[in-house]
Amino acid sequence: MHPELDAVREAAEDPVYLVGGAVRDLLLGRGRVDIDLVVEGDAAALAERLGAESVSHERFATAKVRVNGHEVDIASARAESYPHPGALPVVEPAVTIEEDLGRRDFTINAMAVSLDGGARLIDPHGGQSDLAAKQLRVLHARSFEDDPTRAIRAARYAARFGFGLEPETETLLRAADLRTVSADRRDAELARLAAEPRAPRALGLLGAWGLFELRVGGEGLVGRVDELLDSSPWREEVDRPAALLAAALGPVGGELALADARPGRPSEGVGLAAGHGPAELVLARALGAEWLDEYMSEWRGVALEIDGEDLIAAGVREGPAVGRGLRAALQAKLDGELSGREQELEAALAAAGGDDGVA
């Protein structure tokens, strides 16, 4: 399975299992997977016996270790209960792996493989059948009530794997109330969803299922933003998850005005774009501001060969006149009206003149 699991098997004094998404991805043939283990015992003690540097989280009885160069997450088997809808779970030790699997979100994530010689699949909720049927199914009727963020997770998995919802699960999901969880938890799940390769599909599902109200034209806008972020000059310039979320769920602030603008000159375009963040700019471009391609690839990189020291050396008083002169020279250079250091200095000195200008 994984060579590093041999070391875990040898160090374990209690039964240990590969669990959750690791098992799901192996059954789907998705290649190298994250290694998540559950031990019917003390996770920290197992990590210590592995002799690896570990980071433990006592509240959730988990430890993170590096074994043979690979990161391994180890958790003690645990059960969870929810004091009220949307609350963080109350965690208690569990005796068996079946109890631990029973706290999970969907059947496809509620499977385990024992690390003993038999590599036995433990599938108490029919996850393997649901994988074959390409569907998401919750383990119990209160699943989305206990943790409504599972509904966002459903969109992430459905988009990633191309799965649908089992009918009863869809009914329960559409009734999920995301207002019962904190904004921080909702935002964290949305950020994970938006980081997925198939995030546009997942965001569309959030709207189709009635979990979030997408902005007008949001689904199409997400697709256009995603295409732009795959091409120059936008690639590597914009935080993709943030831009996709803004495209789907609501305006950043200035993109609508930018999309309506039609600058007649490069200097006017630079003035319009100045002060707007990358997400606003790519949204405006997706809404029709094609001139922003030139801004990103050319205009924003234009710089003067002169600086304020040159103006002061030529007799301009320190103060507003220096900035006025440099701005005027840069605008003229952007618009192709001058080139070279001498012309820049001449234009800057002319614009700097006045009561507060040349001494």
C-alpha positions as CSV (number, residue, x, y, z in Angstrom):
1,M,0.0,0.0,0.0
2,H,2.5,2.6,1.3
3,P,6.0,1.7,2.5
4,E,5.8,4.1,5.4
5,L,2.8,2.2,6.7
6,D,5.1,-0.8,7.5
7,A,6.8,1.4,10.1
8,V,3.5,2.3,11.6
9,R,2.4,-1.3,11.7
10,E,5.6,-2.4,13.4
11,A,5.4,0.4,16.0
12,A,1.6,0.0,16.8
13,E,0.5,-1.8,20.0
14,D,-3.1,-1.3,19.2
15,P,-5.1,-1.8,16.0
16,V,-4.5,0.9,13.4
17,Y,-6.5,1.7,10.3
18,L,-6.2,3.8,7.2
19,V,-9.4,5.9,7.1
20,G,-11.6,8.3,5.4
21,G,-10.5,10.1,2.2
22,A,-7.4,8.0,2.0
23,V,-9.5,4.8,1.6
24,R,-11.9,6.6,-0.8
25,D,-9.1,7.8,-3.1
26,L,-7.4,4.4,-3.1
27,L,-10.7,2.7,-4.1
28,L,-11.1,5.3,-6.8
29,G,-7.6,4.6,-8.1
30,R,-6.6,8.2,-7.6
31,G,-2.9,7.4,-6.9
32,R,-0.9,8.9,-4.1
33,V,-3.2,10.0,-1.2
34,D,-2.8,11.7,2.1
35,I,-2.3,9.3,4.9
36,D,-4.9,9.5,7.7
37,L,-4.8,6.9,10.4
38,V,-6.9,6.0,13.3
39,V,-5.7,4.0,16.2
40,E,-7.9,2.2,18.7
41,G,-5.7,3.6,21.5
42,D,-3.4,6.6,22.1
43,A,-2.4,8.5,19.0
44,A,0.4,10.5,20.8
45,A,1.9,7.3,22.2
46,L,2.0,5.8,18.7
47,A,3.6,8.9,17.3
48,E,6.3,8.8,20.1
49,R,7.0,5.1,19.3
50,L,7.5,6.0,15.7
51,G,10.4,8.1,16.9
52,A,9.4,11.0,14.6
53,E,9.0,14.6,15.4
54,S,5.3,15.1,16.0
55,V,2.8,17.9,16.6
56,S,-0.1,16.9,18.9
57,H,-3.5,18.4,19.3
58,E,-4.8,17.2,22.7
59,R,-8.4,18.4,22.3
60,F,-9.0,16.2,19.3
61,A,-6.5,13.4,20.2
62,T,-4.5,13.8,17.0
63,A,-0.8,13.8,16.1
64,K,1.0,14.7,12.9
65,V,4.3,12.9,12.2
66,R,6.8,12.4,9.4
67,V,7.6,8.8,8.6
68,N,10.2,8.0,5.9
69,G,9.8,11.5,4.6
70,H,6.0,11.4,4.4
71,E,3.5,13.3,6.6
72,V,1.1,11.0,8.4
73,D,-1.9,12.2,10.5
74,I,-2.7,9.9,13.4
75,A,-5.9,10.2,15.5
76,S,-7.2,8.2,18.4
77,A,-10.6,6.6,17.6
78,R,-13.2,9.1,18.8
79,A,-16.9,9.8,18.9
80,E,-18.6,13.2,18.6
81,S,-21.8,14.8,19.7
82,Y,-23.2,18.2,19.0
83,P,-24.8,20.2,21.9
84,H,-26.9,22.2,19.4
85,P,-27.1,22.6,15.6
86,G,-23.9,24.1,14.1
87,A,-21.9,23.7,17.3
88,L,-18.4,22.5,17.4
89,P,-18.5,18.8,18.3
90,V,-17.9,17.5,21.8
91,V,-15.2,14.8,21.4
92,E,-15.0,11.6,23.4
93,P,-12.8,8.5,23.1
94,A,-14.3,5.7,21.1
95,V,-13.5,2.0,21.6
96,T,-13.8,0.7,18.1
97,I,-13.1,1.9,14.6
98,E,-16.8,1.5,13.7
99,E,-17.7,4.1,16.3
100,D,-15.2,6.5,14.8
101,L,-16.5,6.0,11.3
102,G,-20.0,6.7,12.5
103,R,-19.2,10.4,13.1
104,R,-18.1,11.2,9.6
105,D,-19.9,13.2,6.9
106,F,-20.6,10.9,3.9
107,T,-20.5,7.2,3.4
108,I,-17.7,7.4,0.9
109,N,-15.5,8.9,3.7
110,A,-16.6,6.4,6.3
111,M,-14.5,3.5,5.4
112,A,-11.3,2.1,6.8
113,V,-8.6,-0.5,5.9
114,S,-6.9,-2.3,8.7
115,L,-3.1,-2.3,8.7
116,D,-2.8,-5.9,9.8
117,G,-1.7,-8.5,7.2
118,G,-5.2,-8.9,5.8
119,A,-5.8,-5.3,4.8
120,R,-9.4,-5.8,5.6
121,L,-11.9,-3.2,4.3
122,I,-14.3,-1.9,7.0
123,D,-17.4,-0.4,5.4
124,P,-20.3,-0.3,7.9
125,H,-22.3,2.3,5.9
126,G,-22.1,1.1,2.3
127,G,-19.5,3.6,1.1
128,Q,-18.1,1.2,-1.5
129,S,-21.5,0.8,-3.1
130,D,-22.0,4.6,-3.1
131,L,-18.7,5.0,-4.8
132,A,-19.8,2.6,-7.5
133,A,-23.1,4.5,-7.8
134,K,-21.3,7.8,-7.9
135,Q,-23.4,9.4,-5.2
136,L,-23.0,11.2,-1.9
137,R,-25.0,9.9,1.0
138,V,-25.0,11.1,4.6
139,L,-24.8,8.6,7.5
140,H,-27.9,9.8,9.4
141,A,-30.8,12.3,9.1
142,R,-29.3,14.9,11.5
143,S,-26.0,15.1,9.6
144,F,-26.5,18.6,8.1
145,E,-28.3,19.8,11.2
146,D,-25.3,18.9,13.4
147,D,-22.8,20.4,11.0
148,P,-24.3,22.5,8.1
149,T,-20.8,23.1,6.6
150,R,-21.1,19.5,5.4
151,A,-23.5,20.9,2.7
152,I,-20.6,23.0,1.4
153,R,-18.4,20.0,1.5
154,A,-21.0,18.1,-0.5
155,A,-20.6,20.6,-3.4
156,R,-16.8,20.2,-3.2
157,Y,-16.9,16.4,-3.4
158,A,-19.7,16.4,-6.0
159,A,-17.7,18.7,-8.3
160,R,-14.4,16.9,-7.7
161,F,-15.7,13.4,-8.4
162,G,-18.6,14.1,-10.7
163,F,-21.0,12.6,-8.2
164,G,-24.7,13.3,-7.6
165,L,-26.7,13.3,-4.3
166,E,-28.6,10.3,-3.1
167,P,-32.3,11.5,-3.1
168,E,-32.8,11.6,0.7
169,T,-29.5,13.3,1.2
170,E,-30.5,16.0,-1.3
171,T,-33.7,16.6,0.6
172,L,-31.8,17.0,3.9
173,L,-29.1,19.1,2.3
174,R,-31.6,21.6,0.8
175,A,-32.9,22.1,4.3
176,A,-29.5,22.9,5.8
177,D,-29.3,26.2,7.7
178,L,-25.8,27.6,7.3
179,R,-26.7,30.5,9.6
180,T,-26.2,28.2,12.6
181,V,-22.4,28.1,12.1
182,S,-20.0,31.0,12.5
183,A,-19.0,33.1,9.5
184,D,-15.4,31.9,10.1
185,R,-16.4,28.3,9.6
186,R,-18.5,29.0,6.6
187,D,-15.7,31.1,5.0
188,A,-13.1,28.4,5.7
189,E,-15.2,25.7,3.9
190,L,-15.9,28.1,1.0
191,A,-12.1,28.8,0.7
192,R,-11.4,25.0,0.5
193,L,-14.1,24.7,-2.1
194,A,-12.8,27.6,-4.2
195,A,-9.3,26.1,-4.2
196,E,-10.5,23.0,-6.0
197,P,-9.7,22.5,-9.7
198,R,-13.4,22.2,-10.4
199,A,-14.4,25.1,-8.2
200,P,-16.7,26.7,-10.8
201,R,-18.8,23.6,-10.9
202,A,-18.9,23.4,-7.1
203,L,-19.9,27.1,-6.8
204,G,-22.7,26.5,-9.3
205,L,-24.0,23.6,-7.2
206,L,-24.1,25.9,-4.1
207,G,-26.5,28.1,-6.0
208,A,-28.5,25.3,-7.6
209,W,-29.1,23.6,-4.2
210,G,-30.2,26.9,-2.7
211,L,-27.4,27.1,-0.1
212,F,-26.2,30.5,-1.3
213,E,-27.7,33.1,-3.5
214,L,-25.3,33.7,-6.4
215,R,-24.9,37.3,-7.7
216,V,-26.8,38.0,-10.9
217,G,-25.0,36.1,-13.7
218,G,-22.7,34.7,-11.1
219,E,-22.3,31.2,-12.6
220,G,-21.3,32.5,-16.0
221,L,-19.0,35.1,-14.4
222,V,-17.2,32.4,-12.5
223,G,-16.5,30.5,-15.7
224,R,-15.2,33.6,-17.5
225,V,-12.9,34.5,-14.5
226,D,-11.6,31.0,-14.4
227,E,-10.7,31.1,-18.1
228,L,-8.9,34.4,-17.7
229,L,-6.9,33.1,-14.8
230,D,-5.6,30.3,-17.1
231,S,-4.1,32.9,-19.5
232,S,-1.7,35.7,-19.6
233,P,-1.5,38.4,-18.3
234,W,-3.8,37.3,-15.4
235,R,-2.1,34.0,-14.5
236,E,0.0,34.3,-11.4
237,E,-1.4,37.8,-10.7
238,V,-4.7,37.0,-8.9
239,D,-5.7,34.9,-5.9
240,R,-7.9,32.4,-7.8
241,P,-10.0,31.2,-4.9
242,A,-10.8,34.8,-3.8
243,A,-11.6,35.9,-7.3
244,L,-13.9,32.9,-7.9
245,L,-15.8,33.5,-4.7
246,A,-16.2,37.1,-5.5
247,A,-17.5,36.3,-9.0
248,A,-20.0,33.9,-7.6
249,L,-21.2,35.5,-4.4
250,G,-20.9,39.2,-4.7
251,P,-19.0,42.3,-5.8
252,V,-15.7,43.2,-4.4
253,G,-16.6,46.9,-4.7
254,G,-15.2,48.6,-7.8
255,E,-15.5,46.1,-10.6
256,L,-18.8,47.3,-11.9
257,A,-17.6,50.9,-12.4
258,L,-14.4,49.6,-14.0
259,A,-16.4,47.4,-16.4
260,D,-18.4,50.4,-17.6
261,A,-15.3,52.6,-18.1
262,R,-13.9,53.2,-21.6
263,P,-10.6,55.0,-21.2
264,G,-9.5,57.0,-24.3
265,R,-5.8,57.0,-23.4
266,P,-3.5,54.7,-21.5
267,S,-2.9,57.3,-18.8
268,E,-6.6,57.5,-18.2
269,G,-6.8,53.7,-17.9
270,V,-3.9,53.7,-15.4
271,G,-5.7,56.3,-13.4
272,L,-8.9,54.3,-13.4
273,A,-7.2,51.0,-12.4
274,A,-5.0,52.5,-9.7
275,G,-6.1,51.5,-6.2
276,H,-8.1,48.5,-7.3
277,G,-7.0,45.1,-6.2
278,P,-6.3,42.1,-8.5
279,A,-9.7,40.5,-7.8
280,E,-11.6,43.6,-8.8
281,L,-9.5,44.0,-11.9
282,V,-10.1,40.4,-13.2
283,L,-13.8,40.6,-12.4
284,A,-14.0,43.9,-14.3
285,R,-12.2,42.2,-17.2
286,A,-14.6,39.3,-17.1
287,L,-17.4,41.8,-17.2
288,G,-16.1,43.3,-20.4
289,A,-13.3,45.7,-19.6
290,E,-10.9,44.4,-22.3
291,W,-8.6,47.4,-21.9
292,L,-7.4,45.9,-18.6
293,D,-5.4,43.3,-20.6
294,E,-3.2,46.1,-21.8
295,Y,-3.1,47.6,-18.3
296,M,-1.9,44.4,-16.8
297,S,0.6,43.5,-19.5
298,E,2.0,46.9,-20.5
299,W,0.7,50.1,-18.9
300,R,1.2,49.4,-15.3
301,G,4.9,48.6,-16.0
302,V,5.7,52.0,-17.5
303,A,8.1,54.0,-15.4
304,L,10.0,57.2,-15.7
305,E,13.8,57.4,-16.0
306,I,13.8,60.5,-13.8
307,D,12.8,60.9,-10.2
308,G,12.1,63.6,-7.6
309,E,15.8,64.2,-7.0
310,D,16.3,65.1,-10.6
311,L,13.6,67.8,-10.4
312,I,15.0,69.2,-7.1
313,A,18.4,69.3,-8.7
314,A,16.9,71.3,-11.6
315,G,15.5,73.9,-9.1
316,V,12.0,72.5,-8.2
317,R,11.1,73.2,-4.5
318,E,10.5,70.1,-2.4
319,G,6.7,69.6,-1.9
320,P,3.6,69.1,-4.1
321,A,5.3,70.4,-7.2
322,V,7.6,67.5,-7.4
323,G,4.7,65.0,-7.4
324,R,2.8,67.1,-9.9
325,G,5.7,67.2,-12.3
326,L,6.4,63.5,-12.1
327,R,2.7,62.6,-12.6
328,A,2.4,64.8,-15.7
329,A,5.6,63.3,-17.2
330,L,4.4,59.7,-16.6
331,Q,1.0,60.5,-18.1
332,A,2.7,61.9,-21.2
333,K,5.0,58.9,-21.4
334,L,2.1,56.5,-21.1
335,D,0.3,58.3,-24.0
336,G,3.4,58.1,-26.2
337,E,3.9,61.9,-26.2
338,L,7.6,61.7,-25.1
339,S,10.5,59.3,-24.6
340,G,13.9,59.5,-23.1
341,R,15.2,61.2,-20.0
342,E,15.6,64.7,-21.5
343,Q,12.0,64.8,-22.7
344,E,10.7,63.4,-19.4
345,L,12.6,66.1,-17.4
346,E,11.3,68.9,-19.7
347,A,7.7,67.8,-19.3
348,A,8.1,67.4,-15.5
349,L,9.6,70.8,-15.1
350,A,6.9,72.4,-17.2
351,A,4.2,70.8,-15.0
352,A,6.0,71.6,-11.8
353,G,6.0,75.4,-12.5
354,G,3.9,77.7,-10.4
355,D,3.8,79.4,-7.0
356,D,5.1,76.3,-5.3
357,G,7.2,75.1,-8.2
358,V,10.6,76.2,-9.5
359,A,12.6,78.3,-7.1
